[in-house]
Each structure stands twice: as structure tokens, then as C-alpha cells.
């Protein structure tokens, strides 16, 4: 693992970046990196506005992880999760009318909708989990999250296999495998369990 001040990058991240750069023929990787960086800045800005503090960023093969100085409550966590896709949606709207900006607009749109999937540690999954934890409690949120994870990954695997067999397109199948890795990582580390979140939940209820 390489550590640069407050930014950590794993070997898997660099391998993924090298592979994407190798197969890139349309200058998409640099634009994607810019869209991802702005996505993360949206998270950081929301966290700071909501009273949180980011002490580091960890870049892995399955995405970027923000390391907080202290835990956020459920509603702050949910709003900060939606801030990243929100930035990408705004960028998509802004660049779709600019000559030559359609590609960058499309990349932001794809990034926003992908991250809004109600799955695992994706932004949509985090927002759904925090909402459920506030409305129904932590145990119910855990159970519903596991069901959503299983249904979503199984559905994407099935659709990916269909496209691979009948259309020769493996993109969705590879995405499904990537999302499975996200879910497995979530099962290993779990969602945060902390007193700050519990206090926040009690106040809202």
C-alpha cells in the first residue's frame, strides 16, 4: 500500500487504473477520473457542511473510501452519500448543452445512476440503509439491506449472463462481479455501529 499524506492507494487501484488506461482508446479514463474526483469532492463538501470531518481518502480497486475523523448520524450519513451522485447529475446537466461536452455529460450521468443503486456500500445503498435505520431501526435495516443485496446482485448476474451468451457483451456481467465484491467487502466489515448514530436515530424518532 502506498500512502501520500492523507491519501492511501492500494496496489489493486493502480492495477485497475493501468488496465483501464491500456484498453482506453477514446480518452475516457482521464475524464472518468475527473468525474470521480468531483464526485468525492461532493461527499467531502456535504460532510463538512453537516459538521463532519474527513481525515483521509483510501483508493481501492472497488472505489474510493472516505475516512471520517468521527462517525456521522444516520441522517447526515444519508445526505452526504447522496451528495456525490448529486454533483454528477449537476455536471451532466451543465455539460450536455456545451459543444464537445456530451461525452463528459454521459460519463457523469452513468456514474450518478450507478452509485445510486440501492446496493451495498454504494451511495444509494448507504442512503437506503440510513433511511431504513431511522424509520424502522437498525435490525430491520440490516435484514432489508441483505435482501436488496441478494436480489440486486442475482438480477444483474442473470442479466449479465444473458447479454454475454446472446449478445456477446460482458460489460454487465463484469459489473455484477464488481458489485458482488462490494457486497462481500461490506459483509466483512459491515456498516458502522456507533453511539453517535444511535443517538442521532433516537433524536429523530
Secondary structure, DSSP 8 states (H G I E B T S, - for coil): -EEETTEEE-HHHHHHHHHHHHH-SSSHHHHHHHHHHHHHHHHHHHHHHTT--EEEEEEETTEEEEEESS---HHHHHHHHHHHHHHHHHHHHHHTTSTT-HHHHHHHHHHHHHHTSSSTTSHHHHHHHHHHHHHH-HHHHHHHHHHHHHHHHHHHHHHHHHHHHHH---HHHHHHHHHHHHHHHHHHH-S---HHHHHHHHHH-
